[in-house]
Amino acid sequence: MSKPGTFFNYDPSNGQRIGEYEIASPTRVEEALRSSRRAFESWRERPFRQRVRALASLRRSIVDDTPRLVDIICRDTGKVRLEALMSDIYPTLDLIRYYEDNLESILGKDPRKSSAGFGSRAWVEYFPVGVVGVIAPWNYPFQLSMIPTVTALAAGNGVVLKPSEISPMVGDAIDELLGSVTDLPRGLVEVVHGPGEVGESLIAAGPDMIFFTGSVATGKRIMRSASENLTPLILELGGKDAFIVLDDANLERAAAGAVYASFANTGQLCVSAERIYVQESVVQRFVELVRKETARLRVDEGYDGDVGPLTHPEGAERVRQHIDDALDRGAEVAQVAGAGGGESSRSPESLPCVLTGVDHSMDVMTRETFGPIMPIMAFADDSEAVRLANDSDFGLNASVWSRDLERAGKVARQLRVGNVSVNDAVKNIGSPDLPFGGVKHSGFGRYHGPEGLKNFSHTRSVSVQSGRRSKEINWFPFTPETYEDLMKYIHLRFGAGSLRDKASEAWSLLQRFAQRGLR
């Protein structure tokens, strides 16, 4: 039993206790926010080149510490080593490098055309929001903590990070990494540990922005709490991603992609393929290929297998409920991982499992599973595939598989999702160039890409007039002459005909403005 005010974390691969952590009190959370605000005052003034130097130092520290970080991620989550390296460490390094190369071009002064009058200039500039509260999940605890944290820092902000209580070792490792970067002011990033009430304390403490990755239910609670202070939010919530296989697809590639997209990280992935739609003329062949791929998966073989255990204790119960509901409604288990290509007596409840005979009356096709189930449903034509894919409260990600890229693109454009891939899956969440986020119940706001950096910034428009004229045309006093001149200007600028045809009239109008000191 943990002491009051503390919690344990466990290794999901063997259930052994790893460590005991202190739950951050509301006072500690407020102190963390104040500390980050103090450091932010100097960090916000750093020029882009100094921020880039700090990012480069952080990148090198991660590279040097990668073997240890992989071990920590695996112990905290139970995931296999390659998953930790490929999907936690690599995307983080890739994004840091992207910011190093593009920070100033994205957040530098952006000249715009001015309509404020003759002799004026205008531009858009970006400035930091302040301190960002990052509330991170457990499924990719390094990537999904570091990427919003690094984005906030690159934009000139401070950060208070609350890692998941399921993976606090990773949170401590991040704290150590950032603390080792001498170019970052001390206290700029603060880490606070604990369960949901610590996140509630962080929101109540009044950060300048909140970035949350997690469930829809928790996202709604955070949104209600944040509304008290009108705190801006980016919510990256759940998904029920559609994987659409058209009849002209490369079925071998699509089947291998479906097995990976459904079972990577044991299905604990917001962009996991949770609904597989296959055109009816090829569905039988596709199921055969998927069965073979699934049978070969190495499960429960330690950190060097293909698929590890479920990380969260509640995951197995949710998977069991979705399978039971589907079987009760007529679905069938087509394959269980590791069964050698034939029937298996092993329970499908905690293993990668392929279901056929599913439909939208079943939870497995409508509610987020976040576990290793691949439900396969047939469709008749492209329009039905689109209708089925859009029949969801979620709108995070999707993929379309076809050799005809024009056809695939037409289907993709009709999907109500924030992200879509053609002949690939999952990978787009790791692209540093592409904005990532959802629509509908999958959340709002974007991170990654130029849009991500700008979303962690305030936008300020600036208009500058030379000040040499004594007055502007729109200033007092209002006169009949001004009214008539403005009517003529509207006709010249917005009316029919080309400016060339109106040149003499325009020149005459400009001369009248000049004579009255308005030019």
C-alpha positions in Angstrom: 0.0 0.0 0.0 1.3 3.4 -0.9 1.7 6.1 1.7 -0.9 8.9 1.8 -0.1 11.4 -0.9 1.9 8.9 -3.0 1.3 6.4 -5.8 3.0 3.4 -7.3 3.8 2.5 -10.9 4.1 -1.0 -12.2 5.9 -2.8 -15.0 3.0 -4.1 -17.2 5.1 -7.0 -18.5 5.3 -8.7 -15.1 3.2 -6.6 -12.7 6.1 -5.8 -10.5 6.2 -2.5 -8.7 8.8 -0.1 -10.1 8.6 2.9 -7.8 6.7 5.2 -5.5 6.0 8.8 -6.4 4.7 11.8 -4.5 1.4 13.3 -5.7 1.9 17.0 -6.4 -0.3 19.1 -4.1 -2.1 22.1 -5.3 0.5 24.2 -3.6 3.3 22.4 -5.4 1.5 22.9 -8.8 1.1 26.6 -8.1 4.8 26.8 -7.2 5.7 25.0 -10.5 3.6 27.5 -12.5 5.2 30.5 -10.7 8.7 29.1 -11.3 8.0 28.6 -15.0 6.6 32.1 -15.3 9.7 33.6 -13.8 12.0 31.7 -16.2 9.6 32.5 -19.1 10.3 36.3 -18.7 13.9 35.8 -19.8 13.3 33.0 -22.3 10.6 34.9 -24.2 13.2 37.5 -25.1 15.7 35.0 -26.5 16.3 35.4 -30.2 15.5 32.5 -32.5 19.1 31.4 -32.9 19.4 31.0 -29.1 16.3 28.9 -28.9 17.6 26.8 -31.8 20.9 26.3 -29.9 19.0 25.0 -26.9 16.9 22.6 -29.1 20.1 21.3 -30.7 21.6 20.6 -27.3 18.4 18.8 -26.2 18.5 16.7 -29.4 22.1 15.6 -28.8 21.3 14.7 -25.2 18.4 12.5 -26.3 20.6 10.7 -28.9 23.3 10.1 -26.3 20.8 8.8 -23.8 18.7 6.8 -26.2 19.5 3.2 -24.9 18.5 4.2 -21.3 15.4 6.0 -22.5 14.2 3.0 -24.4 14.6 0.8 -21.3 12.7 3.3 -19.2 9.9 3.6 -21.8 9.6 -0.2 -22.0 9.5 -0.7 -18.2 6.9 2.0 -17.8 4.6 0.8 -20.6 5.5 -2.8 -21.4 5.9 -1.9 -25.1 8.6 -3.6 -27.1 12.0 -2.0 -27.7 11.5 -1.2 -31.4 8.2 0.4 -30.8 9.8 2.6 -28.1 12.6 3.6 -30.4 10.6 3.9 -33.6 7.5 5.7 -32.2 8.6 7.5 -29.1 12.3 8.5 -29.7 12.6 8.9 -33.4 9.5 11.2 -34.0 10.7 13.4 -31.2 14.2 13.8 -32.6 12.7 14.4 -36.1 10.5 17.2 -34.8 13.3 18.9 -32.9 15.5 18.9 -36.0 12.5 20.3 -38.0 12.2 23.2 -35.6 16.0 23.8 -35.7 15.8 24.2 -39.4 12.6 26.1 -39.7 11.9 28.0 -36.5 12.7 31.5 -37.7 11.1 31.1 -41.1 7.8 30.0 -39.5 7.7 32.5 -36.6 9.6 35.4 -38.1 8.0 38.6 -39.3 5.5 37.9 -42.0 5.0 40.9 -44.4 1.5 41.6 -45.5 -0.2 44.1 -47.8 -1.5 47.1 -46.0 -4.9 48.8 -46.8 -4.4 51.5 -44.2 -3.6 54.2 -46.7 -0.7 55.6 -48.8 2.7 55.1 -47.3 1.7 52.4 -44.8 3.3 49.0 -44.1 2.0 45.9 -42.4 3.1 42.6 -41.1 2.1 39.7 -38.8 4.3 38.7 -35.9 4.1 35.9 -33.4 4.8 36.1 -29.7 4.6 33.5 -26.9 1.4 32.7 -25.0 3.1 32.3 -21.6 3.2 29.1 -19.7 1.6 26.0 -21.3 0.2 23.2 -19.2 0.9 19.9 -20.9 -1.2 17.0 -19.7 0.3 13.9 -21.3 -0.9 10.3 -21.8 0.7 6.9 -21.1 0.6 5.2 -24.5 3.5 7.1 -26.0 4.7 8.8 -22.9 8.0 10.2 -24.3 6.7 11.4 -27.7 3.4 12.8 -26.5 5.1 14.6 -23.6 8.2 15.9 -25.4 6.6 17.1 -28.7 4.1 19.5 -27.2 6.8 20.6 -24.6 9.4 21.2 -27.2 6.9 23.0 -29.5 6.0 25.3 -26.6 9.7 26.0 -25.8 10.5 26.6 -29.5 7.7 29.2 -29.6 9.2 30.9 -26.5 6.9 29.6 -23.8 7.4 27.9 -20.4 5.9 24.5 -19.6 4.4 22.7 -16.6 4.2 19.1 -17.6 2.0 16.5 -15.9 3.0 13.0 -17.2 0.5 10.2 -16.9 0.6 8.5 -13.5 0.9 5.2 -15.4 4.3 6.2 -16.8 6.0 8.5 -14.3 9.5 7.1 -14.9 9.4 8.6 -18.4 8.3 11.9 -16.8 11.3 11.9 -14.5 13.6 11.1 -17.5 12.2 14.1 -19.4 12.8 16.3 -16.3 16.4 15.2 -16.2 16.9 15.7 -19.9 15.6 19.2 -19.9 17.4 20.0 -16.7 20.7 19.1 -18.4 20.3 21.7 -21.2 22.3 24.6 -19.9 20.8 27.0 -22.5 17.3 26.6 -20.9 16.7 28.9 -17.9 16.3 27.0 -14.7 12.6 26.3 -13.9 11.4 27.0 -17.4 10.0 23.4 -17.5 8.5 22.0 -14.3 7.2 18.4 -14.0 4.4 17.5 -11.5 3.3 14.0 -10.9 0.0 12.4 -9.9 -3.4 11.3 -11.1 -6.3 13.3 -12.5 -6.7 15.7 -9.6 -3.2 17.0 -10.3 -4.3 17.9 -13.8 -7.3 19.6 -12.3 -5.0 21.6 -10.0 -2.9 22.6 -13.0 -5.9 24.0 -14.9 -7.2 25.8 -11.8 -3.7 27.4 -11.2 -4.2 29.3 -14.5 -1.7 28.5 -17.2 -1.9 30.5 -20.3 -2.7 27.6 -22.5 -3.5 23.9 -22.1 -2.4 21.0 -24.3 -4.1 17.7 -23.5 -3.9 14.3 -25.1 -6.3 11.7 -23.8 -9.9 10.5 -23.7 -12.9 12.4 -24.9 -14.5 12.3 -21.5 -11.5 13.8 -19.8 -11.1 16.3 -22.6 -14.7 17.5 -22.0 -14.0 18.0 -18.3 -10.8 19.9 -19.0 -12.7 22.1 -21.5 -15.3 22.9 -18.8 -12.7 23.8 -16.3 -10.6 25.8 -18.7 -13.6 27.9 -19.6 -13.6 29.5 -16.1 -10.5 31.4 -17.1 -11.0 31.4 -20.8 -7.8 29.4 -21.1 -7.1 28.4 -24.7 -6.9 24.7 -25.4 -5.6 22.2 -27.9 -7.3 18.9 -27.4 -5.9 15.7 -29.1 -8.6 13.1 -28.2 -9.6 9.7 -29.3 -10.1 8.1 -32.7 -11.9 5.3 -34.4 -9.9 5.3 -37.6 -11.3 3.9 -40.8 -9.0 1.8 -43.0 -10.6 1.5 -46.5 -9.4 -1.2 -48.9 -10.8 -0.7 -52.5 -11.0 -3.6 -54.9 -7.9 -2.5 -56.9 -5.6 -2.2 -53.9 -2.3 -4.0 -53.5 -3.9 -6.5 -51.1 -0.6 -7.9 -49.8 0.5 -4.4 -48.8 -2.9 -3.5 -47.5 -3.1 -6.6 -45.3 0.4 -6.1 -43.9 -0.5 -2.4 -43.3 -3.7 -3.3 -41.6 -2.0 -5.7 -39.2 0.5 -3.1 -38.2 -2.0 -0.3 -38.0 -4.3 -2.3 -35.8 -1.8 -4.0 -33.5 1.1 -1.6 -33.2 1.6 -0.8 -29.5 -1.0 -3.4 -28.8 -3.6 -1.2 -30.4 -3.1 1.5 -27.8 -2.8 4.3 -30.3 -5.1 7.1 -31.2 -4.5 6.6 -34.9 -4.9 2.8 -34.7 -6.9 1.3 -37.5 -10.0 0.3 -35.5 -12.5 -0.1 -38.4 -11.3 -2.1 -41.5 -13.6 -1.7 -44.5 -12.9 -4.0 -47.5 -14.7 -4.0 -50.8 -16.8 -7.2 -51.0 -15.2 -8.6 -54.1 -11.8 -8.9 -52.4 -12.7 -9.2 -48.7 -12.3 -13.0 -48.6 -8.7 -12.8 -50.0 -7.9 -9.9 -47.7 -9.0 -11.8 -44.6 -6.8 -14.8 -45.7 -3.8 -12.5 -46.0 -4.6 -10.8 -42.6 -4.9 -14.2 -40.9 -1.5 -15.2 -42.1 0.1 -11.9 -41.0 -1.6 -12.0 -37.6 -0.6 -15.6 -37.0 3.0 -14.8 -37.3 3.1 -12.1 -34.7 5.3 -12.7 -31.7 3.3 -12.0 -28.6 4.5 -12.0 -25.0 8.1 -12.5 -25.9 9.5 -9.7 -23.8 10.7 -6.4 -25.0 12.1 -7.9 -28.3 8.8 -9.3 -29.6 6.3 -7.7 -31.9 3.4 -7.0 -29.5 3.7 -6.4 -25.8 1.0 -6.5 -23.0 -1.7 -3.9 -22.5 -0.3 -1.1 -20.5 -3.4 0.3 -18.7 -5.1 -2.0 -16.2 -8.5 -1.0 -17.6 -7.6 -1.9 -21.2 -8.2 -5.7 -20.9 -11.8 -5.2 -19.6 -12.6 -2.8 -22.4 -11.2 -5.2 -25.0 -13.1 -8.1 -23.4 -16.4 -6.1 -23.5 -16.0 -5.2 -27.2 -15.2 -8.8 -28.2 -18.1 -10.2 -26.1 -20.6 -7.7 -27.5 -19.5 -8.4 -31.1 -19.7 -12.2 -30.7 -23.1 -11.9 -29.0 -24.3 -10.0 -32.1 -23.0 -12.5 -34.6 -19.4 -11.7 -35.3 -16.7 -14.4 -35.5 -13.1 -14.7 -34.4 -11.2 -15.2 -37.6 -7.7 -15.3 -36.1 -5.8 -14.8 -32.9 -2.1 -13.8 -33.0 0.4 -16.5 -32.5 -2.0 -19.3 -33.4 0.2 -20.6 -36.3 -2.4 -19.8 -39.0 -5.0 -22.2 -37.7 -7.7 -22.2 -35.0 -6.6 -21.3 -31.5 -7.8 -22.1 -28.1 -6.0 -19.1 -26.7 -8.2 -16.3 -25.3 -8.6 -13.5 -27.8 -9.3 -11.0 -24.9 -5.7 -10.0 -24.4 -4.2 -10.9 -27.8 -4.3 -9.4 -31.2 -7.6 -10.6 -32.6 -9.3 -10.5 -36.0 -13.1 -10.3 -36.2 -15.3 -10.8 -39.2 -19.1 -10.5 -39.6 -19.1 -7.1 -37.8 -21.5 -4.2 -38.4 -22.2 -0.8 -36.9 -24.6 -2.2 -34.3 -21.5 -3.4 -32.4 -19.4 -1.4 -29.9 -16.2 -2.6 -31.7 -17.3 -0.5 -34.7 -18.6 2.6 -32.9 -16.7 3.0 -29.7 -12.9 3.5 -29.3 -11.4 0.2 -28.3 -7.8 1.3 -27.7 -6.7 -2.4 -27.8 -5.6 -5.1 -30.2 -8.8 -5.9 -32.2 -9.2 -5.8 -36.0 -12.8 -5.8 -37.1 -13.3 -6.3 -40.8 -16.5 -5.3 -42.6 -17.4 -5.6 -46.3 -18.8 -2.7 -48.4 -20.3 -2.6 -51.9 -18.9 0.5 -53.6 -16.9 3.7 -52.9 -19.9 5.7 -51.8 -20.8 3.1 -49.2 -17.2 3.1 -47.9 -17.4 6.8 -47.4 -20.7 6.6 -45.7 -19.5 3.9 -43.3 -16.3 5.7 -42.6 -18.1 9.0 -41.8 -20.6 7.2 -39.6 -18.7 8.0 -36.4 -18.5 10.5 -33.7 -14.7 10.6 -34.2 -12.7 12.2 -36.9 -9.0 11.9 -36.3 -7.4 9.8 -39.0 -8.1 7.5 -41.9 -6.4 5.7 -44.8 -7.5 4.7 -48.3 -5.8 1.8 -50.2 -5.9 1.6 -54.0 -3.6 1.4 -57.0 -5.7 4.2 -58.6 -4.4 7.3 -56.8 -7.1 9.5 -58.4 -9.8 7.2 -57.1 -8.2 7.0 -53.7 -7.9 10.8 -53.6 -11.5 11.2 -54.4 -12.5 8.9 -51.5 -10.0 10.6 -49.2 -11.4 14.1 -49.8 -14.9 13.0 -48.7 -13.7 11.7 -45.3 -14.5 14.0 -42.3 -11.2 13.6 -40.6 -8.2 15.8 -39.7 -5.7 13.5 -41.3 -5.7 10.9 -44.1 -3.2 8.7 -45.8 -3.2 6.8 -49.1 -1.6 3.4 -49.2 0.0 3.9 -45.8 -1.2 4.3 -42.2 -0.2 5.6 -38.8 3.0 7.2 -40.1 1.5 10.6 -40.6 1.2 11.3 -36.9 5.0 11.3 -36.8 5.6 13.7 -39.6 7.1 17.0 -38.3 6.0 18.9 -41.5 2.3 18.0 -41.3 -0.2 19.5 -38.8 -1.9 16.8 -36.8 -5.2 16.9 -35.0 -8.9 15.9 -35.3 -12.4 17.0 -35.9 -15.7 16.1 -34.2 -15.1 14.2 -30.9 -11.4 13.7 -31.8 -10.7 17.3 -30.6 -9.5 20.5 -32.1 -6.3 22.5 -32.7 -3.2 21.3 -34.4 0.4 20.5 -33.6 3.4 19.6 -35.8 4.2 21.7 -38.8 4.1 25.5 -39.1 0.5 25.4 -37.8 1.6 23.7 -34.6 4.2 26.4 -33.8 1.8 29.1 -34.6 -0.9 27.5 -32.4 1.5 27.8 -29.4 1.9 31.5 -30.2 -0.3 34.6 -30.1 -0.7 36.4 -33.4 -0.2 40.1 -33.6 -0.9 42.2 -36.7 1.1 45.4 -37.0 0.4 48.4 -39.3 2.9 51.3 -39.6 2.2 54.7 -41.1 5.1 57.0 -41.9 3.3 59.9 -40.1 4.4 62.5 -42.6 0.8 63.6 -43.5 -1.1 65.9 -41.3 -4.3 63.8 -41.4 -6.0 60.8 -43.0 -9.0 60.7 -45.3 -11.2 59.0 -42.8 -10.5 61.5 -40.0 -12.7 64.4 -39.0 -14.2 66.6 -40.2 -16.5 64.7 -42.4 -17.3 66.7 -45.6 -19.3 66.4 -48.7 -16.1 66.5 -50.7 -14.7 63.5 -48.8 -17.9 61.6 -49.3 -17.8 62.2 -53.1 -14.1 61.4 -53.4 -14.6 58.1 -51.4 -17.5 57.2 -53.7 -15.2 57.7 -56.7 -12.4 55.7 -55.1 -14.8 52.8 -54.5 -15.8 52.9 -58.1 -12.3 53.0 -59.3 -11.0 50.2 -57.1 -13.9 47.8 -56.9 -16.1 48.6 -59.9 -16.1 47.1 -63.4 -13.3 47.8 -65.8 -9.5 47.6 -65.6 -7.3 50.0 -63.7 -5.6 50.9 -67.0 -8.9 52.2 -68.4 -9.4 54.2 -65.2 -5.8 55.5 -65.0 -6.6 59.2 -65.8 -9.5 59.3 -63.4 -7.4 57.7 -60.7 -4.6 60.2 -61.2 -7.0 63.1 -61.0 -8.4 61.7 -57.7 -4.9 61.3 -56.2 -4.1 64.9 -57.1 -7.2 66.1 -55.2 -6.1 64.0 -52.2 -2.7 65.6 -52.3 -4.0 69.1 -52.6 -6.0 68.6 -49.4 -3.1 67.0 -47.5 -4.6 63.5 -47.5 -2.2 61.7 -49.7 
